[in-house]
């Protein structure tokens, strides 16, 4: 990074943190873009931006882990990974070399609700970009050898996380425990057992059933002429057929009425990793601004209440945070941290006590203004590049949101009052008595102490599944 670039970043950050809220509130507006709906159901979103000679795209296919077979969790994720391992007339090596030869990028992935393909190319290579994207979405090779390599590697990644980075696993166990049989509880990447059960034919069938024009959103931002790119994309995707099956309906989430505990026994652990969560609001919830401020104050930044108590004052952890995971019809709010085995109960007690203080009305006006400045300062940083705008356009369309979701957010943040924040806490943030608690640690040392939090279910870290019956 150049010295000039560093100076610009520092100045921008300082200004965003110190400028009055009223100035920051109107900083972000969505540039004009064109929406095109093809006869087969495909949606195109085109935003011209001529600041740099790049074009970025985000293609989103509705479905994701929600459409995994219940006994083959991880199928969508494997299929998504295979999309970039050869498409059209190019095998995996030829495809990768073609992208790299022009300095482009294409990445694929899956989430709970979608499969995505994102990438960037130089403006001069837009015809090649459209050709490759059309091949990836409509003509993936889905070769068996590539499938077997990816499946085996995915299983090894899970085993490696169980041996080392267990913080990656608490949200997976947490979602499974919190949502139970609801599709939001599915592990996107699957489990050791479910991945081992997936066959090559399952992936090909998944593609036939769940990938098609009626489910796709293609958002493009960058240095192009709208009429020209619209013509290229229309020709490339107009004849694409629909997915073989309709999207399944989503059942209502089950509310958490009392606290319960899942203990994942890791006999060799010297640390305990804990997660606590509750079902929560959807992406389009109108209290978004108030909730973002509340979460920032509680666990969304380094100086948050939670991190201050668990790391700075007590030294019980190197980090503690909270976050929302908002989806189409609901989601979760969750706390996460870790500590030494012998301090497990003390750390969980402190996290819950801090949450109770939030509900007791501990927020002050100075804290509120600080959080506003922080969120307003961070928000524009995610809306600068063509890649970021392509992602944002796809997100708006995916969740049925209009541009006011972006354009009005600053003003909504600036308008949040202390009463608004307290109301959001009362209505949305769970109390410490309405949480699902998940702990990965040495059961022999912490089992008895955890029983005070509620009914306890125990599983082994070595078990090949994340789902449990509670």
N, C-alpha and C positions, 0 to 999 in steps of 0.2 A: 504494500500500500504506500502511495506517495505521501510525502510530508504535507503537500497541499490538501490531499484527501483527508488526512488525519485532522488537520486544522479545521476543515469544513465540518467534519463529524463532531468534533469537540464543541465548536461554536454553536452548531445546530442543537446539540444536546443541552448545553448550558441555557440557550435561549428558551428551549421548550420547557425547562424546569423552573426558570425564573420569570418568564413573561406572564403577565396577568392572564387569568383564565379566559377572559372575554376575547383576547386576541387569538388564542389558540383554537377557540371553539369552531371557527369557520374555515379552518386551514385546509380541509380535504373536501373536494367535490369530484364526483365521478365524471370523467370526460365522456363526451358523446360517443355512442356506439350504435351499431345497427344489429337488429335481431331478425333472423330469417328462419322461418319454419318450413322445412321441406315436406312434400306430400307424404313421405314415408314416416314422418314423425321426428326426424332428426332436427335438432335445434342448433343454429349457428349464431354466434355472437362475435361481432367484428369491431374492434376499436383501433383506429389509426393513431399511431404515435410516432412522430418522425424525429425524435430527439437523438436516437442512436440507430444504426443500420442493422437492427435485429428484429426478428419476429419470434414471439413465444406463444405457445398454445397449451391449453389444458383441456383434455377430453375426459368427460366423466360419464360412466355407465351406471345407471341405477341398479342396485342389487347388492353386491359385495357379500359379506359373510351372512347377511340375512337370508340369502338364497342358497347357502350351503346345505347339502343333505345333512340331516341331523347326525348321522353316523359317519360322516365324512367331512368333519370340520377342517377347514384349511384348503378346501378345493378351489374356492375363488382366489385365494392368495396364490396358490400354485399356478392356476391358469393365468393370472395377471402377470406373474413373473415370466411365464413362457411366451407372452405376447411379443417381447423384445428379443426372443431367442430364435429369430428366423421368421420371415414373413414374405409372402409373394414368391418371387423367383430367387430370393436370397436365403441361404442357410444362416445359422447363427453367426458364423465368422464373417461371411460376406455382408450381412446386415450391419454388424458392428463396425466393420471397416468402412462401409459406405458413409455411415453417420460421422465417424471420426475424420474421414478424409476431407470433409468440408467444415470441420470445427463445430459440428452440431452436437446435440444431445437429445436422447429420448430415454425416459425412465417410466416404468410402470409400477403399479402397486395396488393394493386392496385395503379397504377399511370396512367397518361394520356395515355401512350403507351403500358403498360404491366401489367400483373399479376405476382407476384413473390412469391416463397416459399423458405425460407432460414433456415438454421439450422446448428447445430454442435453436434457431438457425439464423445465419446471416440472411439479410433481406434478399440478396441476389439468388439465394437457393430456395426460394419459396415453392417453386414447382416440385423440386425434389422432396421438400418437407411434406407437401400434400400427398405425394406419391407414397412416401414411407408411412405416413400416418394412416392412409387408406389401406395399405397392406397390413399394418399391425392390427387394425380394428376388424377388417373384413376378410383377410386372407392369412391369418397366423398359421404357421406350420405345425405348431404343437407336437413336435417330434418326441418320440418315446424316449430316446436316449437323453435328451435334454430334461424331460420330465423326471426321469429316475435320478439324475444328478441333483436337480433342484429339491426333490422330495427328500433324498438322503441328507442333503446339506441342511434343510430346514429342521429335520429331526436332530441333527448334531448341534445346531444353534440353540435349540431348547435345552439339550443336555449340558451344553457349555454354560448357559445362563444359570442352570441349577447348581453348577459347580462354582460359579464365580459371581456374576452380577445379578444377584437375587432381587435387587430393586426393580429390575425389568419385569419380574414375575408377579409382584404384589398387585398391580392393576389388573392382571389377567385373572388371578384367583379372586380378586375383589369383584370384578364384573360378573364372573360366574356365580359367586356367592350372592351378590346383591340381586341380580336379575333372574337367577334360577333358570327355568325353562324358556323364558322370554328370549327372542333372538338377540337382543342387546347384550345378553350375557355370553355370547359365543366368542371364543378366542379366534380372532381373525386369522392368525397363523396356524391354527389347529393345535393339536397336542401330539405327543409321541405316538400314542395309540391311534388317533384318528388319521394322522398323516400316513402311518404304516398301512392303514386299511384302504387308502386311495389308490386306485388303479389308473393306468393311462386312459382307459376308456371312460372313466368317470370325468376326467378333465375335458375330454372332447365332447362328452354329453353335456357338461355344464356350459361349455361355450355355445352349443346349439340351442340350449334352453334359455340362456340368460343374456346373450349378447346380440344386439340388433339395433336398427335405426330408431325404433320407437323409444329406446331407453337412453340414447346418447345426447350429450350436450358438448359441443365443440366451441370453445372460446379462444379467440386469437387476438393478440394485441401486439402492435409494433409498426414497423416501417413498411407499409404496403398501401396500395390503392384498394379501397373497399370493393369497388365494382369488379376489379380484376380477380381478387382473392375469392370473392363470393362466387364468381364463375368457376374458378378452379375447384373449390370445395363442393359446389353443387354437382358438377360433372362427376366428381370422385365418389360422392355418397348418395346421389339421388336414386340409384337402382338397388341400394342395399335393402335387404328384407328385414322383417321384424324378428324380435326374439321369439323362440319357440314356445315359451310359456309366459303368462302374465305374472307380474310381481305379486307375491303373497301378501295378504293383509297383515298388518301388525296388531297384535293384541295389546290391551292396555297394560301398562306396568303395574306391578303389585307394590303397594305402599309398604314401607317399613314401619311397623307399629310398635316394635320394641327391639332392644339391642340384642344381637347374637354374635357369636364368635366362631371363626374358623381358624384353627391352629394347624399350620403346615410344619410337620416335624422335620427338621434338618439336624440330625444328631451331632454333626461336626461343627455347627455354627458357633461363632464367638460373638456374633451380632444378631440382633433381631430386627427384621424389617416389618414395619406395620403400615397398614392402610385402613382407613375408615371412610365409609361413604353412605350415601342415601340416594334414592331415585330423585330426579330433579326435573327442571323445566326444559322445554324445547328451544331450538335455535331462534325461533321468532318471538320468544316471550317479550312482551312490551316493557318489562322491568329490567331489561338488559343493562342499561346505563347504571342504575342503582346497584344492581347485583355485581357488576364489574368493579365498581368502587369498593363495595363491601368486601369482595374477595381479595382485592388488592391490599386492603388494610389488614385483613385477617391472615392471609397466607400467600399473597400473590407477588411479593417483592422481598428483597433481602431484609428490609427494616420492618417487615410485617409483624403483627402481634405473635404469630405462631413461631416464626423463625427467631424472633427476639427472645422468646421464653426458652425454647428448646436448644438454641445454639449460643446466643450471645450471653444471656444471663446465667443459665444453668450449666452450659457445656455438655449437655446430654447427647447432642447430635451435631453433626457437621452441616445439617440442613433439614428444614421442614417446610412444607408448602401445602397449598390447597389450590384446587382448580375446578372449573366446570368442564364437563364433556357434554356439549349440547348437540342433539341430533334432531331428526325430523319431527318425532312425536314425543320426545322426552330426552332423558339422559341421566347424568349423575353429577353430584358434587362430592369431591373426595379430598381427603387429607393423606399425606404420605410423609414418612420419616424413617429413621433407623437409629439404633443405639446399641451399646454394649449389652450383652445378655443379662448381666446382673442388674442393669438399670432399666430393663424393659417396662416393668409395671410403673416405675416412677415417671418414665417418659410419656407413657400413654395417659397416666393420670394428669400430667401437666398439660398435654394436648387437649384433653377433654375439659379440664378446668379453664383453659384459655377460651375454648368455645363457649363455655357457660358464661364467662365474663362478657363476651360479645353480646350474648342474649340479655345480659343484665343491664345493658345500656351504657357500656363503657366508652362509646365513641364521643369524640369532642369535635367542635367546629374546625379547629386547626388541623386535626387529622383528616377530616373530610376534604379540606382545601388542598392538603398535601397530596392526597390520593387523586384528586381531579387533575392536578398539574402533572402528576406522574403518568396517568393513563393518557391524557391529552398529548403529552410529549412523546409517548411510545407509539401511539396510534398511527400517525402519518408515516412512520418508518416502514410499515408494511404495505404501503400504497404508493410506491415510487417507481418501480421498474415495470417493464412490459410483462414480465413473468408474473409478478404479483397481481397486476391488473387482470391478466387472463384467468388466474386462479380465482380472484374475487368475482369476476363476471360469472364464471361457472358456478360458484357457490351461491350467488344470488338466485340464479335460475334454478339450481337444484332444490333449494329450499323454498322457492316461491316468494322470494323477497324482492322488493323494488329498490331503486337506487337511494331512496331515503334512508335505508338501513345503513348506508355509508355516509351520505351527505348530512343527515340530521344528527349523527351520533355525537359529534362534538358539542352541539348546542344542548343535546339531551344530558350529556355529562355535566356541562356547566350549570344546568338548571337543577341538578339533584340537591335536595336539601337534607339536613340532618334527619328530619322526620321521614323523608323518602327512604333514606338508608335504613333507619330503624324499622320501618314498615317492611322493607325487603327482607331484613333479617328475620322478622317474625313470621313472614309468609312463606319464605323459601329455604332459608338456611336451617338445617336440622339442629336440634339440640343434641347434647351428648348421649341422651337416652334413646335416640332414634337413628342409630347408626349400625351398619354391619361392620364388624371389626375383623380384619384378617392379619395374622401374624405368621411370618416365616421365621422359625428359630428353633432353638434346642428345647424340645417339648419337656424333657425331664426337669429342666431348670425353671421353666416359666408356666407350665400347665396349671398348677394350683393357683398361682396368682391371677391368671386370666379368667378363672371361673367366676370371679366377682362381677365381670362385665356382662354376663348373660349365659344362656345355654351354649355349650361348647361342643363343636364337632371337630374331630381330629383326623387328619390324613397325613400321608407320608410324602415328602418331597420327591421321593423316588417313584411314586405312583405315576403311571403314564398318562393320566387324564387330569384336567383342571376342574372339570365339573364335579360337584359333590351333591349328595342328597342331604338336606338339612331340615 
